[in-house]
Structure formats: C-alpha cells, structure tokens
Amino acid sequence: MKKAFTLVELLVVIAIIGILSTLSVVALNSARAKARDARRLSDIRQIQMALEMYYDSVGIYPVSLTPGSPLSYNGFDFSG
C-alpha cells in the first residue's frame, strides 16, 4: 500500500503557506512605509539645517527657493 498525502492535508498546507506569505507581505509593506517616513524626516532636517546656515551667513531667510537648484549665496553652497 502506497503512503500518500490526502487532499485535505494538501489543502491545509497550501492554506498555511498562503497565510504566512500574506503576513510577510504586510510586514514588508509596513517596514517600507517606516523607511520612507524616516527618509522624509531626514530630508526635512537637512533643509532646515541649510536654511539656518543661510540665515547665519546672510542675516535673512531666502525669499524664494527653486526646487532642484542649490541654496547658495555669494559663492557659498548651503545645500550640503
């Protein structure tokens, strides 16, 4: 007599694998979201530091900023 898995046993194993893979995907997405938030906070701190350095050197904050261009004044680059 051959030993084999029953259909119910195979379905249970497939269900368990599906649940585990779903849980791992949810955990991975949560970790990615936390990493994006940490990156955003870091970027904001860098912008804040550059603006404070600009203010210390010039005495006023810049009137306007152009996205993608460096924050500079009289040849000094404050964009880090």
PDB file as gemmi writes it, atoms N, CA and C in Angstrom:
CRYST1    1.000    1.000    1.000  90.00  90.00  90.00 P 1                      
ATOM      1  N   MET A   1       0.837  -1.179   0.000  1.00  0.00           N  
ATOM      2  CA  MET A   1       0.000   0.000   0.000  1.00  0.00           C  
ATOM      3  C   MET A   1       0.883   1.245   0.000  1.00  0.00           C  
ATOM      4  N   LYS A   2       0.619   2.180  -0.892  1.00  0.00           N  
ATOM      5  CA  LYS A   2       1.411   3.387  -1.012  1.00  0.00           C  
ATOM      6  C   LYS A   2       0.949   4.418   0.002  1.00  0.00           C  
ATOM      7  N   LYS A   3       1.944   5.104   0.587  1.00  0.00           N  
ATOM      8  CA  LYS A   3       1.642   6.210   1.505  1.00  0.00           C  
ATOM      9  C   LYS A   3       1.574   7.483   0.676  1.00  0.00           C  
ATOM     10  N   ALA A   4       0.524   8.236   0.848  1.00  0.00           N  
ATOM     11  CA  ALA A   4       0.365   9.483   0.104  1.00  0.00           C  
ATOM     12  C   ALA A   4      -0.394  10.477   0.965  1.00  0.00           C  
ATOM     13  N   PHE A   5      -0.263  11.758   0.590  1.00  0.00           N  
ATOM     14  CA  PHE A   5      -0.996  12.797   1.301  1.00  0.00           C  
ATOM     15  C   PHE A   5      -2.427  12.832   0.795  1.00  0.00           C  
ATOM     16  N   THR A   6      -3.339  13.108   1.708  1.00  0.00           N  
ATOM     17  CA  THR A   6      -4.734  13.242   1.284  1.00  0.00           C  
ATOM     18  C   THR A   6      -4.953  14.653   0.752  1.00  0.00           C  
ATOM     19  N   LEU A   7      -6.056  14.827   0.088  1.00  0.00           N  
ATOM     20  CA  LEU A   7      -6.400  16.130  -0.481  1.00  0.00           C  
ATOM     21  C   LEU A   7      -6.566  17.167   0.626  1.00  0.00           C  
ATOM     22  N   VAL A   8      -7.140  16.775   1.733  1.00  0.00           N  
ATOM     23  CA  VAL A   8      -7.344  17.699   2.854  1.00  0.00           C  
ATOM     24  C   VAL A   8      -6.000  18.152   3.415  1.00  0.00           C  
ATOM     25  N   GLU A   9      -5.073  17.250   3.572  1.00  0.00           N  
ATOM     26  CA  GLU A   9      -3.747  17.615   4.075  1.00  0.00           C  
ATOM     27  C   GLU A   9      -3.046  18.597   3.142  1.00  0.00           C  
ATOM     28  N   LEU A  10      -3.125  18.361   1.848  1.00  0.00           N  
ATOM     29  CA  LEU A  10      -2.516  19.269   0.884  1.00  0.00           C  
ATOM     30  C   LEU A  10      -3.171  20.645   0.925  1.00  0.00           C  
ATOM     31  N   LEU A  11      -4.491  20.707   1.050  1.00  0.00           N  
ATOM     32  CA  LEU A  11      -5.185  21.989   1.124  1.00  0.00           C  
ATOM     33  C   LEU A  11      -4.827  22.754   2.394  1.00  0.00           C  
ATOM     34  N   VAL A  12      -4.651  22.037   3.506  1.00  0.00           N  
ATOM     35  CA  VAL A  12      -4.249  22.689   4.758  1.00  0.00           C  
ATOM     36  C   VAL A  12      -2.854  23.283   4.618  1.00  0.00           C  
ATOM     37  N   VAL A  13      -1.942  22.550   4.034  1.00  0.00           N  
ATOM     38  CA  VAL A  13      -0.575  23.052   3.847  1.00  0.00           C  
ATOM     39  C   VAL A  13      -0.578  24.269   2.922  1.00  0.00           C  
ATOM     40  N   ILE A  14      -1.344  24.229   1.861  1.00  0.00           N  
ATOM     41  CA  ILE A  14      -1.423  25.369   0.939  1.00  0.00           C  
ATOM     42  C   ILE A  14      -2.017  26.578   1.641  1.00  0.00           C  
ATOM     43  N   ALA A  15      -3.032  26.372   2.477  1.00  0.00           N  
ATOM     44  CA  ALA A  15      -3.644  27.482   3.221  1.00  0.00           C  
ATOM     45  C   ALA A  15      -2.649  28.102   4.202  1.00  0.00           C  
ATOM     46  N   ILE A  16      -1.872  27.284   4.877  1.00  0.00           N  
ATOM     47  CA  ILE A  16      -0.872  27.781   5.824  1.00  0.00           C  
ATOM     48  C   ILE A  16       0.196  28.588   5.086  1.00  0.00           C  
ATOM     49  N   ILE A  17       0.653  28.096   3.960  1.00  0.00           N  
ATOM     50  CA  ILE A  17       1.651  28.822   3.168  1.00  0.00           C  
ATOM     51  C   ILE A  17       1.075  30.156   2.699  1.00  0.00           C  
ATOM     52  N   GLY A  18      -0.164  30.173   2.282  1.00  0.00           N  
ATOM     53  CA  GLY A  18      -0.805  31.412   1.860  1.00  0.00           C  
ATOM     54  C   GLY A  18      -0.905  32.423   2.987  1.00  0.00           C  
ATOM     55  N   ILE A  19      -1.273  31.972   4.170  1.00  0.00           N  
ATOM     56  CA  ILE A  19      -1.370  32.869   5.332  1.00  0.00           C  
ATOM     57  C   ILE A  19      -0.004  33.430   5.694  1.00  0.00           C  
ATOM     58  N   LEU A  20       1.010  32.590   5.712  1.00  0.00           N  
ATOM     59  CA  LEU A  20       2.360  33.050   6.042  1.00  0.00           C  
ATOM     60  C   LEU A  20       2.885  34.050   5.012  1.00  0.00           C  
ATOM     61  N   SER A  21       2.633  33.804   3.747  1.00  0.00           N  
ATOM     62  CA  SER A  21       3.105  34.742   2.724  1.00  0.00           C  
ATOM     63  C   SER A  21       2.362  36.071   2.817  1.00  0.00           C  
ATOM     64  N   THR A  22       1.078  36.046   3.137  1.00  0.00           N  
ATOM     65  CA  THR A  22       0.316  37.286   3.313  1.00  0.00           C  
ATOM     66  C   THR A  22       0.853  38.092   4.481  1.00  0.00           C  
ATOM     67  N   LEU A  23       1.133  37.430   5.575  1.00  0.00           N  
ATOM     68  CA  LEU A  23       1.675  38.123   6.751  1.00  0.00           C  
ATOM     69  C   LEU A  23       3.042  38.735   6.462  1.00  0.00           C  
ATOM     70  N   SER A  24       3.862  38.034   5.702  1.00  0.00           N  
ATOM     71  CA  SER A  24       5.187  38.573   5.394  1.00  0.00           C  
ATOM     72  C   SER A  24       5.095  39.776   4.469  1.00  0.00           C  
ATOM     73  N   VAL A  25       4.167  39.770   3.528  1.00  0.00           N  
ATOM     74  CA  VAL A  25       3.989  40.913   2.626  1.00  0.00           C  
ATOM     75  C   VAL A  25       3.502  42.132   3.409  1.00  0.00           C  
ATOM     76  N   VAL A  26       2.575  41.931   4.336  1.00  0.00           N  
ATOM     77  CA  VAL A  26       2.069  43.031   5.159  1.00  0.00           C  
ATOM     78  C   VAL A  26       3.195  43.615   6.009  1.00  0.00           C  
ATOM     79  N   ALA A  27       4.015  42.767   6.603  1.00  0.00           N  
ATOM     80  CA  ALA A  27       5.130  43.244   7.422  1.00  0.00           C  
ATOM     81  C   ALA A  27       6.150  43.998   6.569  1.00  0.00           C  
ATOM     82  N   LEU A  28       6.403  43.525   5.372  1.00  0.00           N  
ATOM     83  CA  LEU A  28       7.353  44.185   4.482  1.00  0.00           C  
ATOM     84  C   LEU A  28       6.841  45.565   4.075  1.00  0.00           C  
ATOM     85  N   ASN A  29       5.564  45.678   3.765  1.00  0.00           N  
ATOM     86  CA  ASN A  29       4.997  46.972   3.391  1.00  0.00           C  
ATOM     87  C   ASN A  29       5.057  47.949   4.557  1.00  0.00           C  
ATOM     88  N   SER A  30       4.835  47.462   5.767  1.00  0.00           N  
ATOM     89  CA  SER A  30       4.930  48.318   6.948  1.00  0.00           C  
ATOM     90  C   SER A  30       6.359  48.823   7.146  1.00  0.00           C  
ATOM     91  N   ALA A  31       7.328  47.954   6.948  1.00  0.00           N  
ATOM     92  CA  ALA A  31       8.724  48.355   7.082  1.00  0.00           C  
ATOM     93  C   ALA A  31       9.112  49.372   6.015  1.00  0.00           C  
ATOM     94  N   ARG A  32       8.604  49.197   4.809  1.00  0.00           N  
ATOM     95  CA  ARG A  32       8.882  50.160   3.728  1.00  0.00           C  
ATOM     96  C   ARG A  32       8.296  51.526   4.050  1.00  0.00           C  
ATOM     97  N   ALA A  33       7.090  51.541   4.596  1.00  0.00           N  
ATOM     98  CA  ALA A  33       6.451  52.813   4.951  1.00  0.00           C  
ATOM     99  C   ALA A  33       7.251  53.527   6.038  1.00  0.00           C  
ATOM    100  N   LYS A  34       7.726  52.790   7.016  1.00  0.00           N  
ATOM    101  CA  LYS A  34       8.540  53.397   8.080  1.00  0.00           C  
ATOM    102  C   LYS A  34       9.853  53.939   7.524  1.00  0.00           C  
ATOM    103  N   ALA A  35      10.439  53.228   6.586  1.00  0.00           N  
ATOM    104  CA  ALA A  35      11.686  53.692   5.972  1.00  0.00           C  
ATOM    105  C   ALA A  35      11.457  54.969   5.170  1.00  0.00           C  
ATOM    106  N   ARG A  36      10.339  55.040   4.434  1.00  0.00           N  
ATOM    107  CA  ARG A  36      10.019  56.264   3.687  1.00  0.00           C  
ATOM    108  C   ARG A  36       9.803  57.437   4.631  1.00  0.00           C  
ATOM    109  N   ASP A  37       9.108  57.194   5.758  1.00  0.00           N  
ATOM    110  CA  ASP A  37       8.873  58.268   6.721  1.00  0.00           C  
ATOM    111  C   ASP A  37      10.185  58.758   7.333  1.00  0.00           C  
ATOM    112  N   ALA A  38      11.083  57.831   7.636  1.00  0.00           N  
ATOM    113  CA  ALA A  38      12.381  58.218   8.200  1.00  0.00           C  
ATOM    114  C   ALA A  38      13.174  59.034   7.188  1.00  0.00           C  
ATOM    115  N   ARG A  39      13.099  58.668   5.926  1.00  0.00           N  
ATOM    116  CA  ARG A  39      13.800  59.422   4.877  1.00  0.00           C  
ATOM    117  C   ARG A  39      13.228  60.833   4.746  1.00  0.00           C  
ATOM    118  N   ARG A  40      11.917  60.956   4.821  1.00  0.00           N  
ATOM    119  CA  ARG A  40      11.284  62.279   4.735  1.00  0.00           C  
ATOM    120  C   ARG A  40      11.715  63.168   5.895  1.00  0.00           C  
ATOM    121  N   LEU A  41      11.738  62.610   7.102  1.00  0.00           N  
ATOM    122  CA  LEU A  41      12.175  63.385   8.262  1.00  0.00           C  
ATOM    123  C   LEU A  41      13.626  63.831   8.116  1.00  0.00           C  
ATOM    124  N   SER A  42      14.462  62.950   7.595  1.00  0.00           N  
ATOM    125  CA  SER A  42      15.859  63.289   7.372  1.00  0.00           C  
ATOM    126  C   SER A  42      15.993  64.411   6.351  1.00  0.00           C  
ATOM    127  N   ASP A  43      15.212  64.335   5.281  1.00  0.00           N  
ATOM    128  CA  ASP A  43      15.252  65.386   4.256  1.00  0.00           C  
ATOM    129  C   ASP A  43      14.812  66.730   4.829  1.00  0.00           C  
ATOM    130  N   ILE A  44      13.764  66.727   5.645  1.00  0.00           N  
ATOM    131  CA  ILE A  44      13.288  67.973   6.258  1.00  0.00           C  
ATOM    132  C   ILE A  44      14.350  68.562   7.175  1.00  0.00           C  
ATOM    133  N   ARG A  45      15.027  67.703   7.942  1.00  0.00           N  
ATOM    134  CA  ARG A  45      16.098  68.198   8.823  1.00  0.00           C  
ATOM    135  C   ARG A  45      17.247  68.804   8.026  1.00  0.00           C  
ATOM    136  N   GLN A  46      17.574  68.209   6.889  1.00  0.00           N  
ATOM    137  CA  GLN A  46      18.637  68.763   6.049  1.00  0.00           C  
ATOM    138  C   GLN A  46      18.246  70.117   5.477  1.00  0.00           C  
ATOM    139  N   ILE A  47      16.995  70.241   5.057  1.00  0.00           N  
ATOM    140  CA  ILE A  47      16.524  71.527   4.551  1.00  0.00           C  
ATOM    141  C   ILE A  47      16.551  72.574   5.657  1.00  0.00           C  
ATOM    142  N   GLN A  48      16.108  72.184   6.840  1.00  0.00           N  
ATOM    143  CA  GLN A  48      16.124  73.103   7.984  1.00  0.00           C  
ATOM    144  C   GLN A  48      17.551  73.554   8.293  1.00  0.00           C  
ATOM    145  N   MET A  49      18.491  72.625   8.295  1.00  0.00           N  
ATOM    146  CA  MET A  49      19.882  72.956   8.583  1.00  0.00           C  
ATOM    147  C   MET A  49      20.451  73.903   7.522  1.00  0.00           C  
ATOM    148  N   ALA A  50      20.142  73.653   6.252  1.00  0.00           N  
ATOM    149  CA  ALA A  50      20.634  74.523   5.183  1.00  0.00           C  
ATOM    150  C   ALA A  50      20.056  75.930   5.321  1.00  0.00           C  
ATOM    151  N   LEU A  51      18.775  76.034   5.652  1.00  0.00           N  
ATOM    152  CA  LEU A  51      18.162  77.350   5.825  1.00  0.00           C  
ATOM    153  C   LEU A  51      18.760  78.090   7.022  1.00  0.00           C  
ATOM    154  N   GLU A  52      19.046  77.380   8.104  1.00  0.00           N  
ATOM    155  CA  GLU A  52      19.655  78.014   9.274  1.00  0.00           C  
ATOM    156  C   GLU A  52      21.084  78.481   8.971  1.00  0.00           C  
ATOM    157  N   MET A  53      21.829  77.674   8.216  1.00  0.00           N  
ATOM    158  CA  MET A  53      23.178  78.085   7.828  1.00  0.00           C  
ATOM    159  C   MET A  53      23.121  79.313   6.932  1.00  0.00           C  
ATOM    160  N   TYR A  54      22.167  79.351   6.016  1.00  0.00           N  
ATOM    161  CA  TYR A  54      21.972  80.506   5.140  1.00  0.00           C  
ATOM    162  C   TYR A  54      21.656  81.734   5.983  1.00  0.00           C  
ATOM    163  N   TYR A  55      20.748  81.591   6.929  1.00  0.00           N  
ATOM    164  CA  TYR A  55      20.357  82.710   7.783  1.00  0.00           C  
ATOM    165  C   TYR A  55      21.545  83.219   8.606  1.00  0.00           C  
ATOM    166  N   ASP A  56      22.346  82.302   9.124  1.00  0.00           N  
ATOM    167  CA  ASP A  56      23.529  82.703   9.905  1.00  0.00           C  
ATOM    168  C   ASP A  56      24.527  83.488   9.053  1.00  0.00           C  
ATOM    169  N   SER A  57      24.657  83.134   7.786  1.00  0.00           N  
ATOM    170  CA  SER A  57      25.626  83.804   6.919  1.00  0.00           C  
ATOM    171  C   SER A  57      25.101  85.107   6.321  1.00  0.00           C  
ATOM    172  N   VAL A  58      23.823  85.135   5.954  1.00  0.00           N  
ATOM    173  CA  VAL A  58      23.275  86.274   5.218  1.00  0.00           C  
ATOM    174  C   VAL A  58      22.497  87.227   6.129  1.00  0.00           C  
ATOM    175  N   GLY A  59      21.853  86.701   7.146  1.00  0.00           N  
ATOM    176  CA  GLY A  59      21.084  87.530   8.065  1.00  0.00           C  
ATOM    177  C   GLY A  59      19.595  87.534   7.794  1.00  0.00           C  
ATOM    178  N   ILE A  60      19.180  86.949   6.662  1.00  0.00           N  
ATOM    179  CA  ILE A  60      17.761  86.802   6.345  1.00  0.00           C  
ATOM    180  C   ILE A  60      17.558  85.427   5.709  1.00  0.00           C  
ATOM    181  N   TYR A  61      16.311  84.985   5.724  1.00  0.00           N  
ATOM    182  CA  TYR A  61      15.993  83.736   5.035  1.00  0.00           C  
ATOM    183  C   TYR A  61      15.804  84.031   3.550  1.00  0.00           C  
ATOM    184  N   PRO A  62      16.024  83.071   2.672  1.00  0.00           N  
ATOM    185  CA  PRO A  62      15.823  83.321   1.246  1.00  0.00           C  
ATOM    186  C   PRO A  62      14.352  83.628   0.960  1.00  0.00           C  
ATOM    187  N   VAL A  63      14.131  84.513   0.017  1.00  0.00           N  
ATOM    188  CA  VAL A  63      12.770  84.912  -0.329  1.00  0.00           C  
ATOM    189  C   VAL A  63      12.049  83.794  -1.076  1.00  0.00           C  
ATOM    190  N   SER A  64      12.765  83.119  -1.955  1.00  0.00           N  
ATOM    191  CA  SER A  64      12.157  82.020  -2.703  1.00  0.00           C  
ATOM    192  C   SER A  64      13.210  80.938  -2.941  1.00  0.00           C  
ATOM    193  N   LEU A  65      12.720  79.724  -3.139  1.00  0.00           N  
ATOM    194  CA  LEU A  65      13.583  78.585  -3.435  1.00  0.00           C  
ATOM    195  C   LEU A  65      13.107  77.936  -4.712  1.00  0.00           C  
ATOM    196  N   THR A  66      14.044  77.499  -5.533  1.00  0.00           N  
ATOM    197  CA  THR A  66      13.704  76.789  -6.760  1.00  0.00           C  
ATOM    198  C   THR A  66      13.990  75.312  -6.549  1.00  0.00           C  
ATOM    199  N   PRO A  67      12.963  74.458  -6.662  1.00  0.00           N  
ATOM    200  CA  PRO A  67      13.191  73.022  -6.467  1.00  0.00           C  
ATOM    201  C   PRO A  67      14.262  72.493  -7.422  1.00  0.00           C  
ATOM    202  N   GLY A  68      15.197  71.746  -6.874  1.00  0.00           N  
ATOM    203  CA  GLY A  68      16.247  71.139  -7.681  1.00  0.00           C  
ATOM    204  C   GLY A  68      17.500  71.974  -7.829  1.00  0.00           C  
ATOM    205  N   SER A  69      17.429  73.249  -7.452  1.00  0.00           N  
ATOM    206  CA  SER A  69      18.624  74.082  -7.555  1.00  0.00           C  
ATOM    207  C   SER A  69      19.237  74.250  -6.167  1.00  0.00           C  
ATOM    208  N   PRO A  70      20.556  74.425  -6.102  1.00  0.00           N  
ATOM    209  CA  PRO A  70      21.212  74.530  -4.795  1.00  0.00           C  
ATOM    210  C   PRO A  70      20.884  75.851  -4.094  1.00  0.00           C  
ATOM    211  N   LEU A  71      20.922  75.822  -2.783  1.00  0.00           N  
ATOM    212  CA  LEU A  71      20.751  77.023  -1.972  1.00  0.00           C  
ATOM    213  C   LEU A  71      22.130  77.645  -1.805  1.00  0.00           C  
ATOM    214  N   SER A  72      22.375  78.773  -2.468  1.00  0.00           N  
ATOM    215  CA  SER A  72      23.698  79.377  -2.441  1.00  0.00           C  
ATOM    216  C   SER A  72      23.582  80.897  -2.345  1.00  0.00           C  
ATOM    217  N   TYR A  73      24.700  81.516  -1.892  1.00  0.00           N  
ATOM    218  CA  TYR A  73      24.753  82.967  -1.770  1.00  0.00           C  
ATOM    219  C   TYR A  73      26.213  83.388  -1.850  1.00  0.00           C  
ATOM    220  N   ASN A  74      26.532  84.276  -2.742  1.00  0.00           N  
ATOM    221  CA  ASN A  74      27.908  84.766  -2.924  1.00  0.00           C  
ATOM    222  C   ASN A  74      28.933  83.647  -3.041  1.00  0.00           C  
ATOM    223  N   GLY A  75      28.599  82.632  -3.780  1.00  0.00           N  
ATOM    224  CA  GLY A  75      29.534  81.539  -3.999  1.00  0.00           C  
ATOM    225  C   GLY A  75      29.539  80.465  -2.931  1.00  0.00           C  
ATOM    226  N   PHE A  76      28.819  80.655  -1.829  1.00  0.00           N  
ATOM    227  CA  PHE A  76      28.733  79.651  -0.779  1.00  0.00           C  
ATOM    228  C   PHE A  76      27.523  78.759  -1.028  1.00  0.00           C  
ATOM    229  N   ASP A  77      27.737  77.450  -0.984  1.00  0.00           N  
ATOM    230  CA  ASP A  77      26.671  76.497  -1.221  1.00  0.00           C  
ATOM    231  C   ASP A  77      26.200  75.940   0.124  1.00  0.00           C  
ATOM    232  N   PHE A  78      24.911  76.114   0.432  1.00  0.00           N  
ATOM    233  CA  PHE A  78      24.363  75.666   1.703  1.00  0.00           C  
ATOM    234  C   PHE A  78      23.536  74.396   1.574  1.00  0.00           C  
ATOM    235  N   SER A  79      23.524  73.769   0.427  1.00  0.00           N  
ATOM    236  CA  SER A  79      22.671  72.610   0.227  1.00  0.00           C  
ATOM    237  C   SER A  79      23.302  71.310   0.715  1.00  0.00           C  
ATOM    238  N   GLY A  80      24.508  71.360   1.196  1.00  0.00           N  
ATOM    239  CA  GLY A  80      25.134  70.191   1.810  1.00  0.00           C  
ATOM    240  C   GLY A  80      25.557  69.193   0.819  1.00  0.00           C  
TER     241      GLY A  80                                                      
END                                                                             
